[in-house]
Amino acid sequence: MLRRKQHNSAPGSAPGNTPEAVMASRLMDLTGGNNELYQALARLLILDPKKVNIPLETFLTEAQDFETQGNKLRAEVAYRVAGALSLFQGDTEGVRKYFSKALTIAGNSRGEYKMLMDHLDDAVAVAKRYYGSI
């Protein structure tokens, strides 16, 4: 019989040991069972923000340029990244400003923005603890 060749996975690469799984577990603990906050942050936190080599100001300039050009999708994404970087920095005002802008552009299509805005202080506190532990 013909069978597919099984690939031996590297040690430590079991499904539960991926960076995403570790992040999810840590984030679940930090949100204390608040599933809505967990879902929003799971979508909005940057897994490894130290790998983002582009300054926040670049994303803001691009967001404004895209918005001026009428490219709403790219403007939303740039504001989303700016907000995520602000979460990493623990900048509550930046988080409020950039995710509010992304929410305005996206409308009701992104529930995580609204959830984050409704629980802003909790979200920033969880992000600080999350990033403080990596």
C-alpha positions in Angstrom: 0.0 0.0 0.0 1.1 3.5 -0.6 1.2 5.7 2.4 2.3 9.2 3.0 5.7 9.5 4.5 5.4 10.7 8.1 7.6 13.6 9.0 9.4 13.5 12.3 8.8 16.8 14.0 11.6 18.5 15.9 11.6 18.1 19.7 9.5 20.7 21.4 7.4 21.3 18.3 4.3 19.6 19.7 1.2 21.6 18.9 0.9 22.9 22.5 4.5 24.3 22.5 4.1 26.8 19.7 4.7 30.4 20.5 1.0 31.1 19.7 -0.1 28.4 22.2 2.2 29.7 24.9 0.9 33.3 24.3 -2.7 32.1 24.4 -2.2 30.3 27.7 -0.4 33.2 29.3 -3.0 35.7 28.0 -5.8 33.5 29.3 -4.3 33.6 32.7 -3.7 37.3 32.7 -7.3 38.2 31.6 -8.6 36.3 34.6 -11.4 34.5 32.7 -12.7 37.6 30.9 -13.3 35.9 27.6 -14.2 39.0 25.6 -11.0 40.8 26.8 -9.0 37.7 26.0 -10.4 37.5 22.5 -9.8 41.1 21.8 -6.2 41.1 23.0 -5.5 37.8 21.3 -6.3 39.5 18.0 -4.5 42.8 18.8 -1.3 42.1 20.7 1.8 41.7 18.7 3.4 38.3 19.5 7.0 39.6 19.4 7.0 43.4 19.2 10.8 43.5 19.4 10.9 42.2 15.9 9.0 45.3 14.6 11.7 47.5 13.3 9.5 50.2 12.0 8.9 53.2 14.2 5.4 54.1 15.4 5.6 57.4 13.6 6.0 55.7 10.3 2.7 53.8 10.8 1.0 57.0 11.8 2.3 58.8 8.7 1.2 55.9 6.5 -2.2 55.8 8.1 -2.8 59.5 7.5 -1.6 59.2 3.9 -3.8 56.2 3.2 -6.8 57.9 4.8 -6.2 61.0 2.7 -6.0 58.8 -0.5 -9.2 57.1 0.5 -7.6 53.7 1.1 -9.5 52.9 4.2 -8.3 49.3 4.6 -4.7 50.2 4.6 -5.3 53.2 6.9 -7.2 50.9 9.4 -4.3 48.4 9.4 -1.7 51.1 10.0 -3.8 52.6 12.9 -4.2 49.0 14.2 -0.5 48.4 14.2 0.1 51.8 15.8 -2.4 50.9 18.5 -0.8 47.5 19.0 2.7 49.2 19.4 1.1 51.6 21.9 -0.2 48.5 23.9 3.4 47.2 23.9 4.6 50.6 25.2 1.8 50.8 27.8 0.7 54.1 26.3 -3.0 54.3 27.3 -3.6 57.6 25.4 -2.0 56.2 22.2 -4.0 53.0 22.5 -7.2 55.1 22.9 -6.3 57.4 20.0 -5.2 54.9 17.4 -7.7 52.1 18.1 -10.4 54.8 18.2 -9.3 55.9 14.7 -9.2 52.3 13.5 -12.7 51.8 14.9 -14.0 54.9 13.1 -12.7 53.6 9.8 -13.7 50.0 10.3 -17.2 50.6 11.7 -18.8 47.6 13.3 -16.8 45.1 11.4 -14.1 44.8 14.1 -15.6 44.0 17.4 -12.2 43.8 19.1 -11.7 47.5 18.7 -14.9 48.3 20.5 -14.2 45.8 23.2 -10.7 47.3 23.7 -12.2 50.8 23.9 -14.8 49.7 26.4 -12.1 48.1 28.7 -9.2 50.3 27.9 -7.5 50.4 31.3 -7.9 46.7 31.9 -6.5 46.0 28.4 -3.4 48.2 28.9 -2.8 46.6 32.4 -3.0 43.1 30.9 -0.7 44.1 28.1 1.9 45.5 30.5 1.8 42.3 32.5 2.0 40.2 29.3 4.9 42.0 27.8 6.6 42.2 31.2 6.7 38.4 31.3 8.3 37.8 27.8 
